Amino acid sequence: MPDPVGTASNDAVGILGGTFDPVHLAHLALARAALERLGVGRVLWIPAGRPPHRAPPHAAAEDRLAMVRAAIAGEARFAIDASEAHSAAPSYTVETLERLRRELGPQRPLVLLMGADAFRGLGKWHRWEDIPRLAHIAVATRPGYPLAAFDAPLADLYGRCRLARPDFSSEPAGGIHPFELVAGTVSATEVRALVAAGAPDGKLLELLPAPVLDYIRQHHLYRI
């Protein structure tokens, strides 16, 4: 299968999954940090179809895909993987990574991008123990709030796999690197609530890329 991200075979590929309901500025900050600070050659955005641990997305798959495309259009090193957005099967991260391993090969460094709260809950994810053998993990933390207070199995994994530097090129998977990221406390829930309440564009543009807000307005998304 052709490489969907078009990087050289030894370039690390960042993996950013989520419902993106809608995609917002904190998502973009994380993806840009991967390019600028983590040595990642490309970031692959993977909108989920049916997340297993939360309610179904509010916006349809086509709308969420369109919003991600609008948000990333100006960055050639961003790509979108739409293969899961329309699926009725649960979108489990470990199965996504297994699919990418089949497509990209066993030696391509993959870097799963996530926030600190998501990482702290990793021990509840489906087959979470298999994730480090499939990808590295880069964990964005807020300044002044380092990763701490894990449950025992996750604490053991973090202790064994922690990388002081984002050196993802020497191995295809297995490292965990925490890094500070100033991205605000944007949440998609907050954005949807503001849109439904009729918030002005000036307020919403503090949270959303302008092309995404344009799409939401044009397609009348997130109205009560």
C-alpha positions as CSV (number, residue, x, y, z in Angstrom):
1,M,0.0,0.0,0.0
2,P,1.4,3.5,-0.8
3,D,2.6,5.5,2.1
4,P,-0.3,7.8,3.0
5,V,1.9,10.5,4.6
6,G,4.6,10.7,1.9
7,T,7.6,11.0,4.2
8,A,11.0,9.3,3.9
9,S,10.9,5.8,5.3
10,N,13.0,6.8,8.4
11,D,11.0,9.9,9.3
12,A,8.9,9.7,12.4
13,V,5.1,10.1,11.8
14,G,3.0,11.7,14.5
15,I,-0.4,10.2,15.0
16,L,-3.1,12.5,16.3
17,G,-6.5,10.9,16.8
18,G,-9.8,12.2,18.2
19,T,-13.4,13.0,17.3
20,F,-12.4,16.6,16.3
21,D,-16.0,17.7,17.1
22,P,-14.8,20.4,16.3
23,V,-11.1,20.6,15.7
24,H,-9.7,23.5,17.7
25,L,-6.6,25.5,18.3
26,A,-5.2,23.2,21.0
27,H,-5.2,20.3,18.5
28,L,-3.3,22.5,16.1
29,A,-0.8,23.6,18.8
30,L,-0.1,19.9,19.7
31,A,0.4,19.0,16.0
32,R,2.7,22.0,15.3
33,A,4.7,21.2,18.4
34,A,5.3,17.7,17.0
35,L,6.8,19.2,13.9
36,E,8.8,21.9,15.5
37,R,10.0,20.3,18.8
38,L,9.7,16.6,18.5
39,G,11.5,15.9,15.3
40,V,8.4,14.5,13.6
41,G,8.4,14.7,9.8
42,R,4.6,14.6,9.3
43,V,1.5,14.5,11.5
44,L,-1.3,12.1,10.5
45,W,-4.8,13.3,11.7
46,I,-7.2,10.4,12.2
47,P,-10.8,11.5,13.0
48,A,-12.6,8.7,14.9
49,G,-15.8,7.2,13.7
50,R,-17.3,5.8,16.9
51,P,-15.3,6.4,20.0
52,P,-15.8,3.5,22.4
53,H,-15.7,5.5,25.7
54,R,-17.9,8.5,25.0
55,A,-21.1,9.5,23.3
56,P,-21.3,9.6,19.5
57,P,-20.0,12.8,17.9
58,H,-22.4,15.6,17.5
59,A,-21.3,16.4,13.9
60,A,-21.5,13.9,11.1
61,A,-18.3,12.3,9.9
62,E,-18.2,14.3,6.6
63,D,-18.5,17.6,8.6
64,R,-15.7,16.6,11.0
65,L,-13.5,15.5,8.1
66,A,-14.2,18.8,6.3
67,M,-13.3,20.8,9.4
68,V,-10.0,19.0,9.9
69,R,-9.2,19.5,6.2
70,A,-10.0,23.2,6.6
71,A,-7.8,23.5,9.7
72,I,-4.7,21.8,8.3
73,A,-4.9,23.1,4.7
74,G,-2.0,25.5,5.1
75,E,0.6,22.9,6.4
76,A,2.0,20.5,3.8
77,R,3.4,18.3,6.6
78,F,-0.1,17.6,7.9
79,A,-2.2,14.8,6.3
80,I,-5.6,13.3,7.1
81,D,-6.5,9.6,7.3
82,A,-10.3,9.4,6.7
83,S,-10.5,5.6,6.8
84,E,-12.0,5.4,10.3
85,A,-14.4,8.3,10.3
86,H,-17.3,6.5,8.6
87,S,-16.7,3.1,10.3
88,A,-19.4,1.8,12.6
89,A,-16.8,-0.2,14.5
90,P,-15.3,1.3,17.7
91,S,-12.2,3.4,17.1
92,Y,-9.6,1.7,19.4
93,T,-6.1,3.3,19.3
94,V,-4.3,0.0,19.5
95,E,-6.1,-1.2,16.4
96,T,-5.4,2.0,14.6
97,L,-1.7,1.6,15.3
98,E,-1.8,-2.0,14.1
99,R,-3.3,-0.9,10.9
100,L,-0.7,1.8,10.4
101,R,2.0,-0.7,11.1
102,R,0.7,-2.9,8.3
103,E,0.6,0.1,6.0
104,L,3.8,1.8,6.9
105,G,6.0,-1.2,7.8
106,P,7.6,-2.4,11.1
107,Q,10.5,0.1,11.1
108,R,8.8,3.4,10.6
109,P,8.9,5.4,13.9
110,L,5.4,6.3,14.9
111,V,4.7,8.8,17.7
112,L,1.3,8.8,19.3
113,L,0.4,12.4,20.4
114,M,-1.7,13.0,23.4
115,G,-2.3,15.3,26.4
116,A,-1.5,14.5,30.0
117,D,-5.0,13.7,31.1
118,A,-5.4,11.2,28.3
119,F,-2.1,9.6,29.2
120,R,-3.0,9.3,32.9
121,G,-6.1,7.3,31.8
122,L,-4.1,5.1,29.4
123,G,-4.4,2.1,31.7
124,K,-8.2,1.9,31.0
125,W,-7.7,1.8,27.2
126,H,-8.4,-1.3,25.2
127,R,-5.2,-3.4,25.1
128,W,-3.2,-0.5,26.3
129,E,-0.1,-2.6,27.1
130,D,0.3,-3.3,23.4
131,I,0.5,0.4,22.5
132,P,4.3,0.9,23.4
133,R,5.3,-1.9,21.1
134,L,3.5,-0.2,18.2
135,A,4.5,3.4,18.8
136,H,6.3,6.0,20.9
137,I,4.1,8.3,23.0
138,A,4.6,12.0,23.3
139,V,2.7,13.5,26.2
140,A,1.9,17.2,26.2
141,T,1.8,18.7,29.7
142,R,0.9,22.2,31.0
143,P,3.8,24.3,32.2
144,G,4.4,23.7,35.9
145,Y,2.3,20.5,35.9
146,P,4.7,17.5,35.3
147,L,3.4,14.0,34.9
148,A,2.9,12.4,38.2
149,A,0.6,10.2,40.4
150,F,0.1,7.2,38.1
151,D,-1.5,3.9,38.9
152,A,1.1,1.1,39.4
153,P,1.1,-0.5,36.0
154,L,1.3,2.8,34.2
155,A,3.9,4.1,36.6
156,D,6.1,1.1,35.8
157,L,5.7,1.6,32.1
158,Y,6.5,5.3,32.4
159,G,9.6,4.6,34.5
160,R,10.9,2.0,32.0
161,C,10.2,3.9,28.8
162,R,10.6,7.6,29.7
163,L,12.8,9.5,27.2
164,A,14.5,12.7,28.5
165,R,14.8,13.9,24.9
166,P,12.5,13.3,21.9
167,D,14.8,10.8,20.2
168,F,12.2,8.9,18.2
169,S,14.4,8.0,15.2
170,S,16.6,5.2,16.6
171,E,13.7,2.8,17.3
172,P,10.2,2.5,15.7
173,A,8.4,2.4,19.1
174,G,8.7,2.1,22.8
175,G,9.6,5.5,24.2
176,I,7.6,7.9,26.2
177,H,8.5,11.6,26.1
178,P,6.8,14.3,28.2
179,F,7.0,17.9,27.0
180,E,5.5,21.2,28.1
181,L,3.0,22.8,25.8
182,V,1.3,26.1,26.1
183,A,-2.0,25.5,24.3
184,G,-4.7,26.9,26.6
185,T,-7.5,24.8,28.0
186,V,-9.7,24.6,24.9
187,S,-12.3,21.8,24.9
188,A,-14.7,20.8,22.1
189,T,-17.5,20.7,24.7
190,E,-16.8,24.4,25.5
191,V,-16.8,25.3,21.8
192,R,-20.1,23.5,21.1
193,A,-21.7,25.2,24.1
194,L,-20.5,28.6,23.0
195,V,-21.8,28.1,19.4
196,A,-25.2,26.9,20.7
197,A,-25.4,30.0,23.0
198,G,-24.7,32.4,20.1
199,A,-21.3,33.5,21.1
200,P,-19.8,36.2,18.8
201,D,-17.1,35.3,16.3
202,G,-14.5,37.2,18.3
203,K,-14.9,34.9,21.2
204,L,-14.9,31.8,19.1
205,L,-11.8,32.8,17.2
206,E,-9.9,32.5,20.5
207,L,-10.6,28.8,20.4
208,L,-11.1,27.9,16.7
209,P,-9.1,28.4,13.4
210,A,-11.0,30.9,11.2
211,P,-11.7,28.3,8.4
212,V,-13.3,26.0,11.0
213,L,-15.5,28.7,12.3
214,D,-16.5,29.6,8.8
215,Y,-17.5,26.0,8.1
216,I,-19.5,25.8,11.3
217,R,-21.4,28.9,10.4
218,Q,-22.0,27.9,6.8
219,H,-23.3,24.5,7.8
220,H,-25.2,25.6,10.9
221,L,-23.4,23.1,13.2
222,Y,-23.9,22.7,16.9
223,R,-27.1,24.7,17.1
224,I,-29.7,23.7,19.8
